[in-house]
Amino acid sequence: MSNSYNITTSNLGLDSEKLFLHHPALYLDFHDGNGLLRFAYMDKEFSWKIAREYAKFTHGVPANEIRRDLISQEFNLESKCYQIQPETVALLSQAKVDDTDPDWTRVVHGSDIVATLFPSAVLIGKNVNKREARLYIRRLQIAPEDFEMLLGGTEYSNIPFKGIAQKDETPLITNPDWDYNAAYGDLDNIAFWKFAKTSSSSSS
């Protein structure tokens, strides 16, 4: 390839087979021996956002930008969860489940916060040509800045889902069967997309 992104530029152009129209499925692996599990009924819209901040050097009057360099970046996955159950409420509000009562399961909120969980995540969707597009997140911290449940009304209640993709210091240990290119070093330790080269009729 003749560019730093390793892009095959001849593949660009108008191609309606590359359009994305699908309800993606979210799978989480808590590394507790259960493997990747379908999380819950989720909203059909997911947001994968990369927020970057740059240091900018300008010069002259009027000021003209001479250079900019990346100084921070954050990778966010957001959606809504429609299953109201102890596990989803506890996970998405960072609370603890108390199952000591024989008749009720409690999710308790207190002045202290339980230890954070860092599951791995896979988001699976398809282009209109039935080719899968998968987003793999090596280490996801589920960290909603605000937790709000709207209960009652004419629509199904939901819980906000927000995860921050973080650097995995040991990707070959965390998920030894996931793709990893050691030659890329720190370019391949947070998340990656996989695009199938052939169509699939399997459902996600």
MIBALO-13506 format. One record per residue (C-alpha): residue number from 1; residue in three letters; x, y, z. Coordinates in pm, 1 decimal. Layout:
<nodes>
+-----+------+----------+----------+----------+
!  nr ! rest !        x !        y !        z !
+-----+------+----------+----------+----------+
! NUM !  ALA !        X !        Y !        Z !
...
+-----+------+----------+----------+----------+
</nodes>
This chain:
<nodes>
+-----+------+----------+----------+----------+
!  nr ! rest !        x !        y !        z !
+-----+------+----------+----------+----------+
!   1 !  MET !      0.0 !      0.0 !      0.0 !
!   2 !  SER !    114.2 !    350.3 !    -72.0 !
!   3 !  ASN !    -48.4 !    523.8 !    224.9 !
!   4 !  SER !     -9.1 !    513.7 !    602.4 !
!   5 !  TYR !   -364.8 !    385.7 !    658.2 !
!   6 !  ASN !   -307.7 !     74.5 !    442.6 !
!   7 !  ILE !   -621.8 !    167.6 !    245.5 !
!   8 !  THR !   -684.9 !     12.5 !    -96.4 !
!   9 !  THR !   -797.0 !    335.0 !   -259.1 !
!  10 !  SER !   -922.9 !    159.1 !   -573.2 !
!  11 !  ASN !  -1202.5 !      2.8 !   -362.5 !
!  12 !  LEU !  -1357.9 !    344.6 !   -297.7 !
!  13 !  GLY !  -1649.0 !    469.0 !   -505.2 !
!  14 !  LEU !  -2029.0 !    437.6 !   -522.9 !
!  15 !  ASP !  -2142.6 !     92.0 !   -412.6 !
!  16 !  SER !  -2493.8 !     42.4 !   -271.8 !
!  17 !  GLU !  -2396.0 !   -306.8 !   -151.2 !
!  18 !  LYS !  -2188.0 !   -138.7 !    121.1 !
!  19 !  LEU !  -2484.5 !     39.7 !    281.4 !
!  20 !  PHE !  -2555.7 !    -51.9 !    644.3 !
!  21 !  LEU !  -2916.6 !   -127.0 !    740.5 !
!  22 !  HIS !  -2942.1 !   -368.7 !   1030.2 !
!  23 !  HIS !  -3022.2 !   -403.6 !   1398.9 !
!  24 !  PRO !  -2682.9 !   -486.4 !   1552.3 !
!  25 !  ALA !  -2646.7 !   -738.9 !   1832.9 !
!  26 !  LEU !  -2427.2 !   -675.2 !   2136.0 !
!  27 !  TYR !  -2230.4 !   -955.0 !   2301.4 !
!  28 !  LEU !  -2030.4 !   -918.4 !   2623.9 !
!  29 !  ASP !  -1764.4 !  -1144.2 !   2776.6 !
!  30 !  PHE !  -1705.5 !  -1089.4 !   3149.2 !
!  31 !  HIS !  -1414.3 !  -1337.4 !   3153.0 !
!  32 !  ASP !  -1589.5 !  -1552.2 !   3411.4 !
!  33 !  GLY !  -1589.8 !  -1870.4 !   3206.0 !
!  34 !  ASN !  -1922.7 !  -1808.9 !   3030.5 !
!  35 !  GLY !  -1772.4 !  -1661.6 !   2712.0 !
!  36 !  LEU !  -1949.5 !  -1412.5 !   2487.2 !
!  37 !  LEU !  -2314.6 !  -1374.8 !   2581.9 !
!  38 !  ARG !  -2593.5 !  -1186.2 !   2405.5 !
!  39 !  PHE !  -2642.1 !   -892.8 !   2640.9 !
!  40 !  ALA !  -3009.4 !   -795.3 !   2621.5 !
!  41 !  TYR !  -3273.4 !   -642.5 !   2397.3 !
!  42 !  MET !  -3111.7 !   -318.2 !   2289.0 !
!  43 !  ASP !  -3218.6 !    -18.2 !   2086.3 !
!  44 !  LYS !  -3169.0 !    -64.3 !   1712.5 !
!  45 !  GLU !  -2937.9 !    239.2 !   1709.9 !
!  46 !  PHE !  -2585.4 !    221.0 !   1848.6 !
!  47 !  SER !  -2342.5 !    511.3 !   1852.3 !
!  48 !  TRP !  -1969.3 !    442.9 !   1813.0 !
!  49 !  LYS !  -1797.0 !    773.6 !   1871.3 !
!  50 !  ILE !  -1429.6 !    863.7 !   1868.2 !
!  51 !  ALA !  -1372.7 !   1201.2 !   2036.9 !
!  52 !  ARG !  -1029.0 !   1351.5 !   1977.7 !
!  53 !  GLU !   -859.9 !   1662.2 !   2112.6 !
!  54 !  TYR !   -570.5 !   1834.2 !   1938.7 !
!  55 !  ALA !   -305.0 !   2083.7 !   2036.4 !
!  56 !  LYS !   -297.1 !   2350.7 !   1766.8 !
!  57 !  PHE !    -20.3 !   2588.8 !   1679.4 !
!  58 !  THR !   -120.0 !   2907.8 !   1501.3 !
!  59 !  HIS !     91.4 !   3200.6 !   1384.6 !
!  60 !  GLY !     38.5 !   3548.8 !   1250.1 !
!  61 !  VAL !   -242.7 !   3800.4 !   1241.0 !
!  62 !  PRO !   -490.3 !   3680.8 !   1143.8 !
!  63 !  ALA !   -383.0 !   3354.5 !   1309.2 !
!  64 !  ASN !   -331.0 !   3069.9 !   1066.0 !
!  65 !  GLU !   -297.8 !   2710.8 !   1171.2 !
!  66 !  ILE !     51.5 !   2576.4 !   1113.5 !
!  67 !  ARG !     25.1 !   2239.0 !   1284.0 !
!  68 !  ARG !   -197.5 !   2024.4 !   1503.8 !
!  69 !  ASP !   -113.9 !   1714.3 !   1705.2 !
!  70 !  LEU !   -339.9 !   1466.5 !   1880.6 !
!  71 !  ILE !   -323.1 !   1493.9 !   2260.9 !
!  72 !  SER !   -619.5 !   1279.7 !   2375.2 !
!  73 !  GLN !   -882.1 !   1044.5 !   2239.2 !
!  74 !  GLU !  -1187.3 !    864.7 !   2377.9 !
!  75 !  PHE !  -1384.7 !    577.1 !   2224.7 !
!  76 !  ASN !  -1752.9 !    555.0 !   2326.6 !
!  77 !  LEU !  -2022.2 !    296.4 !   2255.7 !
!  78 !  GLU !  -2375.9 !    410.2 !   2342.3 !
!  79 !  SER !  -2727.8 !    274.5 !   2309.5 !
!  80 !  LYS !  -3031.7 !    187.4 !   2523.7 !
!  81 !  CYS !  -3113.1 !   -135.7 !   2705.7 !
!  82 !  TYR !  -3478.6 !   -244.7 !   2725.8 !
!  83 !  GLN !  -3451.1 !   -533.5 !   2971.7 !
!  84 !  ILE !  -3523.4 !   -417.6 !   3325.6 !
!  85 !  GLN !  -3381.2 !   -693.1 !   3546.4 !
!  86 !  PRO !  -3138.3 !   -707.3 !   3840.9 !
!  87 !  GLU !  -2837.7 !   -779.1 !   3620.3 !
!  88 !  THR !  -2889.5 !   -494.3 !   3373.0 !
!  89 !  VAL !  -2985.4 !   -241.6 !   3642.4 !
!  90 !  ALA !  -2680.3 !   -332.7 !   3852.4 !
!  91 !  LEU !  -2436.6 !   -335.1 !   3562.0 !
!  92 !  LEU !  -2552.1 !     -9.7 !   3406.1 !
!  93 !  SER !  -2582.9 !    179.9 !   3734.4 !
!  94 !  GLN !  -2263.4 !     33.8 !   3885.9 !
!  95 !  ALA !  -2449.0 !   -115.5 !   4182.6 !
!  96 !  LYS !  -2442.9 !   -446.3 !   4368.9 !
!  97 !  VAL !  -2698.4 !   -727.4 !   4362.0 !
!  98 !  ASP !  -2814.1 !   -860.5 !   4699.3 !
!  99 !  ASP !  -2975.4 !  -1203.2 !   4660.7 !
! 100 !  THR !  -2993.5 !  -1299.6 !   5027.6 !
! 101 !  ASP !  -3370.3 !  -1260.0 !   5059.1 !
! 102 !  PRO !  -3566.2 !  -1574.1 !   4957.8 !
! 103 !  ASP !  -3844.6 !  -1373.2 !   4791.1 !
! 104 !  TRP !  -3679.9 !  -1065.5 !   4642.9 !
! 105 !  THR !  -3360.0 !   -973.6 !   4458.8 !
! 106 !  ARG !  -3231.9 !   -628.0 !   4549.3 !
! 107 !  VAL !  -3003.8 !   -388.7 !   4360.8 !
! 108 !  VAL !  -2851.9 !   -165.8 !   4627.3 !
! 109 !  HIS !  -2719.1 !    188.6 !   4593.3 !
! 110 !  GLY !  -2497.8 !    332.9 !   4864.0 !
! 111 !  SER !  -2229.2 !    586.5 !   4939.3 !
! 112 !  ASP !  -1960.9 !    350.4 !   4810.1 !
! 113 !  ILE !  -1918.6 !    210.4 !   4457.9 !
! 114 !  VAL !  -1849.6 !   -152.6 !   4374.2 !
! 115 !  ALA !  -1537.4 !   -253.5 !   4182.3 !
! 116 !  THR !  -1566.5 !   -181.1 !   3810.7 !
! 117 !  LEU !  -1610.7 !   -463.7 !   3561.0 !
! 118 !  PHE !  -1421.2 !   -461.6 !   3231.5 !
! 119 !  PRO !  -1591.2 !   -696.2 !   2985.0 !
! 120 !  SER !  -1486.6 !   -743.2 !   2626.8 !
! 121 !  ALA !  -1753.4 !   -662.8 !   2369.6 !
! 122 !  VAL !  -1850.4 !   -756.8 !   2015.4 !
! 123 !  LEU !  -2112.2 !   -564.6 !   1819.0 !
! 124 !  ILE !  -2236.7 !   -760.9 !   1516.2 !
! 125 !  GLY !  -2429.0 !   -610.9 !   1226.6 !
! 126 !  LYS !  -2464.5 !   -659.3 !    852.3 !
! 127 !  ASN !  -2449.0 !   -452.9 !    537.9 !
! 128 !  VAL !  -2737.3 !   -485.8 !    293.6 !
! 129 !  ASN !  -2529.4 !   -740.6 !     99.9 !
! 130 !  LYS !  -2553.6 !   -976.4 !    404.1 !
! 131 !  ARG !  -2184.8 !   -935.9 !    481.9 !
! 132 !  GLU !  -2115.5 !   -906.8 !    851.8 !
! 133 !  ALA !  -1948.6 !   -602.4 !   1001.9 !
! 134 !  ARG !  -1820.3 !   -658.1 !   1355.2 !
! 135 !  LEU !  -1681.4 !   -415.6 !   1610.0 !
! 136 !  TYR !  -1452.6 !   -580.6 !   1866.7 !
! 137 !  ILE !  -1374.7 !   -389.7 !   2186.7 !
! 138 !  ARG !  -1094.1 !   -546.7 !   2386.6 !
! 139 !  ARG !  -1167.7 !   -378.6 !   2721.6 !
! 140 !  LEU !  -1494.4 !   -194.8 !   2785.7 !
! 141 !  GLN !  -1569.7 !      5.7 !   3097.4 !
! 142 !  ILE !  -1944.7 !     52.3 !   3131.6 !
! 143 !  ALA !  -1954.4 !    401.5 !   3275.5 !
! 144 !  PRO !  -2270.3 !    607.3 !   3227.6 !
! 145 !  GLU !  -2212.4 !    962.8 !   3341.3 !
! 146 !  ASP !  -2582.5 !    995.8 !   3414.4 !
! 147 !  PHE !  -2820.6 !    713.1 !   3501.4 !
! 148 !  GLU !  -3186.5 !    777.5 !   3432.2 !
! 149 !  MET !  -3470.2 !    525.9 !   3408.9 !
! 150 !  LEU !  -3803.1 !    647.9 !   3274.8 !
! 151 !  LEU !  -4063.9 !    418.9 !   3428.3 !
! 152 !  GLY !  -4421.7 !    412.2 !   3306.5 !
! 153 !  GLY !  -4582.1 !    576.4 !   3005.8 !
! 154 !  THR !  -4680.8 !    453.9 !   2662.3 !
! 155 !  GLU !  -4336.2 !    330.3 !   2559.6 !
! 156 !  TYR !  -4117.5 !     52.8 !   2697.1 !
! 157 !  SER !  -3880.1 !    166.8 !   2969.7 !
! 158 !  ASN !  -3510.0 !    161.0 !   2897.6 !
! 159 !  ILE !  -3174.9 !    210.2 !   3065.9 !
! 160 !  PRO !  -2898.4 !    419.2 !   2905.3 !
! 161 !  PHE !  -2596.3 !    215.6 !   2799.9 !
! 162 !  LYS !  -2256.1 !    381.8 !   2768.9 !
! 163 !  GLY !  -1922.0 !    206.6 !   2749.9 !
! 164 !  ILE !  -1572.3 !    349.0 !   2718.4 !
! 165 !  ALA !  -1325.5 !    142.3 !   2518.3 !
! 166 !  GLN !   -990.6 !    139.8 !   2695.0 !
! 167 !  LYS !   -640.0 !     23.9 !   2616.6 !
! 168 !  ASP !   -581.2 !   -345.8 !   2681.3 !
! 169 !  GLU !   -229.4 !   -389.9 !   2814.9 !
! 170 !  THR !   -233.5 !   -766.6 !   2743.6 !
! 171 !  PRO !   -459.0 !   -836.0 !   2442.6 !
! 172 !  LEU !   -315.1 !  -1182.5 !   2382.9 !
! 173 !  ILE !   -399.4 !  -1280.1 !   2741.4 !
! 174 !  THR !   -740.3 !  -1114.4 !   2766.0 !
! 175 !  ASN !   -870.3 !  -1265.3 !   2440.4 !
! 176 !  PRO !   -609.6 !  -1507.6 !   2301.0 !
! 177 !  ASP !   -840.9 !  -1616.4 !   2016.6 !
! 178 !  TRP !   -905.7 !  -1262.4 !   1892.1 !
! 179 !  ASP !   -711.9 !  -1116.5 !   1600.8 !
! 180 !  TYR !   -404.6 !   -920.0 !   1702.6 !
! 181 !  ASN !   -108.7 !   -796.6 !   1498.8 !
! 182 !  ALA !    189.0 !   -753.9 !   1728.6 !
! 183 !  ALA !    373.8 !   -574.8 !   1449.8 !
! 184 !  TYR !    125.6 !   -288.2 !   1483.5 !
! 185 !  GLY !    201.6 !   -244.5 !   1855.7 !
! 186 !  ASP !    -11.7 !     28.0 !   2013.7 !
! 187 !  LEU !   -215.4 !     66.3 !   1693.3 !
! 188 !  ASP !   -399.8 !   -257.1 !   1777.4 !
! 189 !  ASN !   -482.3 !   -259.1 !   2149.9 !
! 190 !  ILE !   -822.6 !    -90.1 !   2196.2 !
! 191 !  ALA !  -1076.0 !   -194.1 !   1931.1 !
! 192 !  PHE !  -1100.6 !   -311.9 !   1571.0 !
! 193 !  TRP !  -1353.4 !   -364.5 !   1294.6 !
! 194 !  LYS !  -1384.8 !   -685.3 !   1092.7 !
! 195 !  PHE !  -1564.8 !   -689.5 !    757.4 !
! 196 !  ALA !  -1659.6 !  -1025.9 !    607.0 !
! 197 !  LYS !  -1544.4 !  -1084.6 !    251.2 !
! 198 !  THR !  -1839.4 !  -1312.5 !    170.5 !
! 199 !  SER !  -2212.2 !  -1296.6 !    243.9 !
! 200 !  SER !  -2367.3 !  -1482.7 !    536.3 !
! 201 !  SER !  -2726.4 !  -1589.1 !    593.5 !
! 202 !  SER !  -2674.5 !  -1643.3 !    965.7 !
! 203 !  SER !  -2864.4 !  -1417.2 !   1203.4 !
! 204 !  SER !  -2700.2 !  -1228.1 !   1487.4 !
+-----+------+----------+----------+----------+
</nodes>
